[in-house]
């Protein structure tokens, strides 16, 4: 189950971060409403993908996804915008991934 869950987190991150980036490009970089529209669609699909997580606890999934979002945002910035994270960005991202693992995959009573 963790492999499926991780894959869903990655797809969700691509959709949400990519969607927000498309809206940003459409409005801030004046690329037009087609970019904004594509971003809105991607953001809607992110919401659908999030519901496919095997865990039924919305709060747990969204909390864990927050860490994935942070790491994904830094990676997106590196690939799409040439952003160069410093050591504090990297350390913070690693802390977030530890949090994701604890929230989603730590053994729990009855589970």
QUICOR-V154732 format. One record per pair of residues at least 24 apart in sequence whose ideal C-beta (glycine too) atoms are under 7 Angstrom apart, sorted by the first residue. I is the first residue (numbers start at 0). J is the second residue. D is the distance in Angstrom with one decimal. If there is no record, write none. Layout:
BEGIN
I_J_D ; I_J_D
END
This chain:
BEGIN
0_53_5.2 ; 1_104_5.5 ; 3_53_6.3 ; 4_52_5.9 ; 4_53_5.9 ; 4_103_6.4 ; 7_48_6.0 ; 7_51_5.5 ; 7_52_5.5 ; 8_64_6.1 ; 8_67_4.5 ; 10_48_5.2 ; 11_45_5.4 ; 11_48_4.6 ; 11_49_5.4 ; 11_64_6.4 ; 12_67_5.3 ; 12_68_6.0 ; 12_71_3.6 ; 14_41_4.9 ; 14_44_5.0 ; 14_45_3.8 ; 14_48_6.1 ; 15_42_6.3 ; 15_45_4.0 ; 15_68_6.7 ; 16_71_5.2 ; 16_72_5.6 ; 16_75_4.8 ; 17_41_5.4 ; 18_42_3.8 ; 18_45_6.2 ; 20_75_6.5 ; 20_79_6.3 ; 54_103_6.9 ; 59_102_6.0 ; 59_103_7.0 ; 62_102_5.6 ; 63_99_4.7 ; 63_102_4.2 ; 63_103_4.5 ; 66_95_3.6 ; 66_96_6.0 ; 66_98_4.9 ; 66_99_4.0 ; 67_99_5.9 ; 69_95_4.7 ; 70_95_5.9 ; 70_96_6.1
END
